[in-house]
Amino acid sequence: SGGQQQRIGVIRALAADAPLLLMDEPFGAVDPINREMIQNEFFEMQRALNKTVIMVSHDIDEAIKLGDKIAIFRGGKLLQIDHPDTLLAHPADDFVSSFVGQDSTLKRLLLVKAEDAADNAPSVSPETPVADALEVMDENDRRYIVVTDGENKAMGYVRRRDLHRQQGTCAQFLREFNATAAYDEHLRILLSRMYEFNRAWLPVLDAENVFLGEVTQESIAAYLSSGRSRGMKTSIVSPAEQVAS
């Protein structure tokens, strides 16, 4: 099949163990389903072998998915070379803008991670008195607050309406998260999770469950419209991991 032939071609190129690979539309002749699978496999192999690859492509989505940097040419002239997120957020001219498409902001959802768009958020301990937790909520104009232990690991959250006219400590009113965000998950996954669980916010946690902040629909919109980008960061999320998530 075309997909298997393409796989063999990629494997042969990698097996040569050249320090630099030049690839011209390597996935262009494959049907969409096989192309995505082969792209994911190539991404994982490239990351494991740590090869420098220069790939020619007319598919901006493919370039965004696989590239640490994207260079756009027109008539043999280099117009812009940037990190994919910077390219989408700050196209150099009208040609680059039209090339990346009118949905460039939506494309950025696959590049920006939770830690990039997260806001700092207050927290309380399970021993915090209800009155003190309500005071923190008032000071920060919040309807809820995250509860953390002595190592700042997230335990759950409490809601204003549950604490209203109550006494005791936050531990008595602790609610479990029905959805959370890993710090390295991209925004497209997070938005999907928000809609799936009907949540306006998600706590952002690291691999050890430490509370890092929160991402909200408002913080995502603010990040994407702020002009900020991931700049020269090259630690991008594997497409295979994105699919698995």
SULDAMO-V269273 format. One record per pair of residues at least 12 apart in sequence whose C-alpha atoms are under 10 Angstrom apart, sorted by the first residue. I is the first residue (numbers start at 1). J is the second residue. If there is no record, write none. Layout:
i->I j->J
i->I j->J
This chain:
i->1 j->30
i->2 j->27
i->2 j->29
i->2 j->30
i->2 j->31
i->2 j->34
i->2 j->35
i->3 j->27
i->3 j->29
i->3 j->30
i->3 j->31
i->3 j->33
i->3 j->34
i->3 j->35
i->3 j->37
i->3 j->38
i->4 j->30
i->4 j->34
i->4 j->38
i->5 j->30
i->6 j->26
i->6 j->27
i->6 j->28
i->6 j->29
i->6 j->30
i->6 j->34
i->6 j->35
i->6 j->38
i->7 j->26
i->7 j->27
i->7 j->34
i->7 j->35
i->7 j->37
i->7 j->38
i->7 j->39
i->7 j->41
i->7 j->42
i->9 j->26
i->10 j->23
i->10 j->26
i->10 j->27
i->10 j->38
i->10 j->41
i->10 j->42
i->10 j->45
i->11 j->42
i->11 j->45
i->14 j->42
i->14 j->45
i->14 j->46
i->14 j->49
i->14 j->51
i->17 j->49
i->17 j->51
i->18 j->51
i->18 j->52
i->18 j->53
i->19 j->50
i->19 j->51
i->19 j->52
i->19 j->53
i->20 j->51
i->20 j->52
i->20 j->53
i->20 j->54
i->21 j->51
i->21 j->52
i->21 j->53
i->21 j->54
i->21 j->55
i->22 j->52
i->22 j->53
i->22 j->54
i->22 j->55
i->22 j->56
i->23 j->53
i->23 j->54
i->23 j->55
i->23 j->56
i->23 j->57
i->24 j->54
i->24 j->55
i->24 j->56
i->24 j->57
i->24 j->58
i->25 j->55
i->25 j->56
i->25 j->57
i->25 j->58
i->25 j->59
i->26 j->38
i->26 j->39
i->26 j->55
i->26 j->56
i->26 j->57
i->27 j->39
i->27 j->57
i->27 j->62
i->28 j->57
i->28 j->58
i->28 j->59
i->35 j->62
i->36 j->62
i->36 j->65
i->36 j->239
i->36 j->240
i->37 j->239
i->37 j->240
i->39 j->62
i->39 j->65
i->39 j->66
i->39 j->239
i->39 j->240
i->40 j->65
i->40 j->66
i->40 j->238
i->40 j->239
i->40 j->240
i->40 j->241
i->40 j->242
i->40 j->243
i->41 j->238
i->41 j->239
i->41 j->240
i->42 j->66
i->42 j->240
i->43 j->65
i->43 j->66
i->43 j->67
i->43 j->238
i->43 j->239
i->43 j->240
i->44 j->238
i->44 j->239
i->44 j->240
i->44 j->241
i->46 j->66
i->47 j->238
i->53 j->67
i->53 j->68
i->54 j->67
i->54 j->69
i->54 j->70
i->54 j->71
i->55 j->67
i->55 j->70
i->56 j->70
i->56 j->71
i->56 j->72
i->57 j->72
i->58 j->72
i->58 j->99
i->59 j->99
i->59 j->100
i->60 j->72
i->60 j->84
i->60 j->99
i->60 j->100
i->60 j->101
i->60 j->107
i->61 j->100
i->61 j->101
i->61 j->107
i->63 j->84
i->64 j->83
i->64 j->84
i->64 j->85
i->64 j->87
i->64 j->88
i->64 j->100
i->64 j->107
i->64 j->108
i->64 j->110
i->64 j->111
i->65 j->84
i->65 j->107
i->65 j->110
i->65 j->111
i->65 j->236
i->65 j->237
i->65 j->238
i->65 j->239
i->66 j->84
i->66 j->236
i->66 j->237
i->66 j->238
i->66 j->239
i->67 j->82
i->67 j->83
i->67 j->84
i->67 j->234
i->67 j->236
i->68 j->82
i->68 j->83
i->68 j->84
i->68 j->85
i->68 j->232
i->68 j->233
i->68 j->234
i->68 j->235
i->68 j->236
i->69 j->81
i->69 j->82
i->69 j->83
i->69 j->84
i->69 j->85
i->69 j->86
i->69 j->87
i->69 j->232
i->69 j->233
i->69 j->234
i->70 j->82
i->70 j->83
i->70 j->84
i->70 j->85
i->70 j->86
i->70 j->87
i->71 j->83
i->71 j->84
i->71 j->87
i->72 j->87
i->72 j->92
i->72 j->95
i->72 j->96
i->72 j->99
i->72 j->100
i->73 j->95
i->73 j->96
i->74 j->95
i->74 j->96
i->79 j->91
i->79 j->92
i->79 j->93
i->79 j->95
i->79 j->96
i->80 j->92
i->80 j->93
i->80 j->96
i->82 j->231
i->82 j->232
i->83 j->111
i->83 j->229
i->83 j->230
i->83 j->231
i->83 j->232
i->83 j->233
i->83 j->234
i->84 j->107
i->84 j->108
i->84 j->111
i->84 j->229
i->84 j->230
i->84 j->231
i->84 j->232
i->84 j->233
i->84 j->234
i->84 j->236
i->85 j->104
i->85 j->105
i->85 j->107
i->85 j->108
i->85 j->109
i->85 j->110
i->85 j->111
i->85 j->112
i->85 j->228
i->85 j->229
i->85 j->230
i->85 j->231
i->85 j->232
i->85 j->233
i->86 j->108
i->86 j->227
i->86 j->228
i->86 j->229
i->86 j->230
i->86 j->231
i->86 j->232
i->87 j->100
i->87 j->104
i->87 j->108
i->87 j->229
i->87 j->231
i->88 j->100
i->88 j->101
i->88 j->102
i->88 j->103
i->88 j->104
i->88 j->105
i->88 j->106
i->88 j->107
i->88 j->108
i->88 j->111
i->88 j->229
i->89 j->104
i->89 j->105
i->89 j->107
i->89 j->108
i->89 j->224
i->89 j->225
i->89 j->226
i->89 j->227
i->89 j->228
i->89 j->229
i->89 j->230
i->89 j->231
i->90 j->227
i->90 j->228
i->90 j->229
i->91 j->104
i->105 j->221
i->105 j->224
i->105 j->225
i->106 j->187
i->106 j->188
i->106 j->224
i->107 j->188
i->108 j->186
i->108 j->187
i->108 j->188
i->108 j->224
i->108 j->229
i->108 j->230
i->109 j->186
i->109 j->187
i->109 j->188
i->109 j->189
i->109 j->190
i->109 j->191
i->109 j->220
i->109 j->224
i->110 j->185
i->110 j->186
i->110 j->187
i->110 j->188
i->110 j->189
i->110 j->236
i->110 j->237
i->110 j->239
i->110 j->242
i->111 j->185
i->111 j->186
i->111 j->187
i->111 j->188
i->111 j->229
i->111 j->230
i->111 j->235
i->111 j->236
i->111 j->237
i->112 j->184
i->112 j->185
i->112 j->186
i->112 j->187
i->112 j->188
i->112 j->220
i->112 j->223
i->112 j->224
i->112 j->229
i->112 j->230
i->112 j->236
i->112 j->237
i->113 j->181
i->113 j->182
i->113 j->183
i->113 j->184
i->113 j->185
i->113 j->186
i->113 j->187
i->113 j->188
i->113 j->189
i->113 j->190
i->113 j->220
i->113 j->230
i->113 j->236
i->113 j->237
i->114 j->181
i->114 j->182
i->114 j->183
i->114 j->184
i->114 j->185
i->114 j->186
i->114 j->187
i->114 j->188
i->114 j->189
i->114 j->190
i->114 j->202
i->114 j->203
i->114 j->204
i->114 j->205
i->114 j->212
i->114 j->213
i->114 j->214
i->114 j->215
i->114 j->216
i->114 j->220
i->115 j->181
i->115 j->182
i->115 j->183
i->115 j->184
i->115 j->185
i->115 j->186
i->115 j->187
i->115 j->204
i->115 j->205
i->115 j->206
i->115 j->212
i->115 j->213
i->115 j->214
i->115 j->215
i->116 j->183
i->116 j->184
i->116 j->186
i->116 j->187
i->116 j->215
i->116 j->219
i->116 j->220
i->116 j->223
i->116 j->228
i->116 j->229
i->116 j->230
i->117 j->183
i->117 j->186
i->117 j->187
i->117 j->204
i->117 j->213
i->117 j->214
i->117 j->215
i->117 j->216
i->117 j->217
i->117 j->218
i->117 j->219
i->117 j->220
i->117 j->221
i->117 j->222
i->117 j->223
i->117 j->224
i->117 j->228
i->118 j->181
i->118 j->183
i->118 j->202
i->118 j->203
i->118 j->204
i->118 j->212
i->118 j->213
i->118 j->214
i->118 j->215
i->118 j->216
i->118 j->219
i->118 j->220
i->118 j->223
i->119 j->203
i->119 j->204
i->119 j->212
i->119 j->213
i->119 j->214
i->119 j->215
i->119 j->216
i->119 j->218
i->119 j->219
i->119 j->220
i->120 j->204
i->120 j->211
i->120 j->212
i->120 j->213
i->120 j->214
i->120 j->215
i->121 j->140
i->121 j->142
i->121 j->145
i->121 j->146
i->121 j->203
i->121 j->211
i->121 j->212
i->121 j->213
i->121 j->214
i->121 j->215
i->122 j->136
i->122 j->137
i->122 j->140
i->122 j->142
i->122 j->144
i->122 j->145
i->122 j->146
i->122 j->147
i->122 j->148
i->122 j->211
i->122 j->213
i->122 j->214
i->123 j->136
i->123 j->137
i->123 j->144
i->123 j->145
i->123 j->146
i->123 j->147
i->123 j->148
i->123 j->149
i->123 j->152
i->123 j->154
i->123 j->157
i->123 j->158
i->123 j->211
i->123 j->213
i->124 j->136
i->124 j->145
i->124 j->146
i->124 j->147
i->124 j->148
i->124 j->149
i->124 j->152
i->124 j->154
i->124 j->157
i->124 j->158
i->124 j->170
i->125 j->146
i->125 j->147
i->125 j->148
i->125 j->149
i->125 j->150
i->125 j->152
i->125 j->154
i->125 j->155
i->125 j->157
i->125 j->169
i->125 j->170
i->125 j->171
i->126 j->146
i->126 j->147
i->126 j->148
i->126 j->149
i->126 j->150
i->126 j->155
i->126 j->156
i->126 j->157
i->126 j->158
i->126 j->169
i->126 j->170
i->126 j->171
i->126 j->172
i->126 j->173
i->126 j->174
i->127 j->147
i->127 j->148
i->127 j->149
i->127 j->168
i->127 j->169
i->127 j->170
i->127 j->171
i->127 j->172
i->128 j->147
i->128 j->168
i->128 j->169
i->128 j->170
i->128 j->171
i->129 j->163
i->129 j->166
i->129 j->167
i->129 j->168
i->129 j->169
i->129 j->170
i->129 j->171
i->129 j->172
i->130 j->158
i->130 j->160
i->130 j->162
i->130 j->163
i->130 j->164
i->130 j->165
i->130 j->166
i->130 j->167
i->130 j->168
i->130 j->169
i->130 j->170
i->130 j->171
i->130 j->172
i->130 j->173
i->131 j->163
i->131 j->164
i->131 j->165
i->131 j->166
i->131 j->167
i->131 j->168
i->131 j->169
i->131 j->170
i->132 j->169
i->132 j->170
i->133 j->145
i->133 j->146
i->133 j->147
i->133 j->158
i->133 j->159
i->133 j->160
i->133 j->163
i->133 j->169
i->133 j->170
i->134 j->158
i->134 j->159
i->134 j->160
i->134 j->161
i->134 j->163
i->134 j->164
i->134 j->170
i->137 j->159
i->137 j->160
i->138 j->160
i->142 j->159
i->142 j->160
i->143 j->158
i->143 j->159
i->143 j->160
i->143 j->161
i->143 j->162
i->144 j->157
i->144 j->158
i->144 j->159
i->144 j->160
i->144 j->161
i->144 j->162
i->144 j->163
i->145 j->157
i->145 j->158
i->145 j->159
i->145 j->160
i->145 j->170
i->146 j->158
i->146 j->159
i->146 j->170
i->146 j->174
i->146 j->175
i->146 j->177
i->146 j->203
i->146 j->211
i->146 j->213
i->146 j->214
i->147 j->170
i->147 j->171
i->147 j->174
i->147 j->175
i->147 j->176
i->147 j->211
i->148 j->209
i->148 j->210
i->148 j->211
i->149 j->210
i->149 j->211
i->151 j->209
i->151 j->210
i->151 j->211
i->152 j->209
i->152 j->210
i->152 j->211
i->152 j->212
i->153 j->205
i->153 j->206
i->153 j->208
i->153 j->209
i->153 j->210
i->153 j->211
i->153 j->212
i->154 j->176
i->154 j->177
i->154 j->203
i->154 j->204
i->154 j->205
i->154 j->206
i->154 j->208
i->154 j->209
i->154 j->210
i->154 j->211
i->154 j->212
i->155 j->171
i->155 j->174
i->155 j->175
i->155 j->176
i->155 j->177
i->155 j->209
i->155 j->210
i->155 j->211
i->156 j->171
i->156 j->173
i->156 j->174
i->156 j->175
i->156 j->176
i->156 j->177
i->156 j->178
i->156 j->203
i->157 j->170
i->157 j->171
i->157 j->173
i->157 j->174
i->157 j->175
i->157 j->176
i->157 j->177
i->157 j->203
i->158 j->170
i->158 j->171
i->158 j->172
i->158 j->173
i->158 j->174
i->158 j->175
i->158 j->176
i->159 j->173
i->159 j->174
i->159 j->175
i->162 j->174
i->162 j->175
i->177 j->202
i->177 j->203
i->178 j->197
i->178 j->199
i->178 j->202
i->179 j->193
i->179 j->194
i->179 j->196
i->179 j->197
i->179 j->198
i->179 j->199
i->179 j->201
i->179 j->202
i->179 j->203
i->180 j->193
i->180 j->194
i->180 j->199
i->180 j->201
i->180 j->202
i->180 j->203
i->180 j->204
i->180 j->205
i->180 j->209
i->180 j->214
i->180 j->215
i->181 j->193
i->181 j->194
i->181 j->201
i->181 j->202
i->181 j->203
i->181 j->204
i->181 j->205
i->181 j->206
i->181 j->213
i->181 j->214
i->181 j->215
i->182 j->202
i->182 j->203
i->182 j->204
i->182 j->205
i->182 j->206
i->182 j->207
i->182 j->209
i->182 j->211
i->182 j->212
i->183 j->203
i->183 j->204
i->183 j->205
i->183 j->206
i->183 j->207
i->183 j->209
i->183 j->211
i->183 j->212
i->183 j->213
i->183 j->214
i->183 j->215
i->184 j->204
i->184 j->205
i->184 j->206
i->184 j->207
i->184 j->235
i->184 j->236
i->184 j->237
i->185 j->204
i->185 j->236
i->185 j->237
i->185 j->241
i->185 j->242
i->185 j->245
i->186 j->236
i->186 j->237
i->186 j->242
i->187 j->215
i->187 j->217
i->187 j->220
i->188 j->242
i->189 j->242
i->189 j->243
i->189 j->245
i->190 j->202
i->190 j->215
i->190 j->216
i->190 j->217
i->190 j->220
i->191 j->215
i->191 j->216
i->191 j->217
i->191 j->220
i->194 j->216
i->194 j->217
i->199 j->216
i->199 j->217
i->200 j->215
i->200 j->216
i->200 j->217
i->200 j->218
i->201 j->214
i->201 j->215
i->201 j->216
i->201 j->217
i->201 j->218
i->201 j->219
i->202 j->214
i->202 j->215
i->202 j->216
i->202 j->217
i->203 j->215
i->203 j->216
